[in-house]
């Protein structure tokens, strides 16, 4: 084995060692919707970024800090719970030109490939399904903390994630040129270990 290969393997191992500190535990974690959030940003006529949030979502993930590559993630967002703080616009985006909520009431993301970049960051690649169209998407993920919640003593893991998608890739082409094609996603997740 070459020195370079040994050094690379050692660095990859050391990078994840801080996550295996005392208190870390492998297991299934349910996303806590009270302390998690999904927001998106989309250009409006070049003047501003409209901000939207997902008010209703659920999911779970498998996580073991010692073996992050074996993690799994499954999230569902209720389209009817998407809000841009304007009832008329929210009604429009539920329609057939956008999310088509009647036919496709959920957005889903299933993560299937996890790669660590260093002790605190990495990527999750998975299948994002919007309006019946599935595309691969990679999230840039930051590991925030794993430990005990001091109030209820539950075991919690926290992550932050970001990505950008093109809405046209999912068939949403209404008002392109006026309303942006690129959509930025910002995600905050706290997961509580199942007892």
Beta strands, then each sheet from edge to edge (+ up, - down):
strand 1: 27-31
strand 2: 37-44
strand 3: 48-54
strand 4: 57-63
strand 5: 72-78
strand 6: 82-83
strand 7: 106-116
strand 8: 121-130
strand 9: 133-148
strand 10: 155-166
strand 11: 179-193
sheet 1: 6+ 3- 2+ 11- 1+ 4- 5+ 7- 8+ 9- 10+
end
